[in-house]
């Protein structure tokens, strides 16, 4: 009886440590196994789907809005290594904003700009997760670029 119990426990432990991750619902966009997969969701995560060459972000009044997933204030976009992101000032009126790289790795910052239609573009030459905010509004306006 004890031998049978120990065998059951060992099999359960081995099965639990096998690294198997159950498939996730594509509408949630998470997980997906050891690569951090992007199962069709808009989380900007890893996975085997090819990353786009470009991304666009709207700079609005105290928010960044991802052109990819529509999220505001915490825009998250994914581009391929060598890809370009363009930020476009939209409905900002006379309120100044900028795109300021935070931490490491870094990318080229914009100057502080005011007025609709202004743009800033950065090309990402190395894989990594790039954080940014607005130099004027700080944590009220943040975003992330995942380069893979």
NORFEN-V921651 format. One record per run of one state. SS is the DSSP state (hx for helix, st for strand, lp for the rest). FROM is the first residue (numbers start at 1). TO is the last residue. If there is no record, write none. Layout:
ss=[SS | SS]
from=[FROM | FROM]
to=[TO | TO]
This chain:
ss=[lp | hx | lp | st | lp | st | lp | st | lp | st | lp | st | lp | st | lp | st | lp | st | lp | st | lp | st | lp | st | lp]
from=[1 | 2 | 17 | 54 | 61 | 63 | 67 | 72 | 73 | 74 | 80 | 83 | 90 | 97 | 98 | 100 | 103 | 113 | 114 | 119 | 125 | 128 | 135 | 138 | 148]
to=[1 | 16 | 53 | 60 | 62 | 66 | 71 | 72 | 73 | 79 | 82 | 89 | 96 | 97 | 99 | 102 | 112 | 113 | 118 | 124 | 127 | 134 | 137 | 147 | 148]
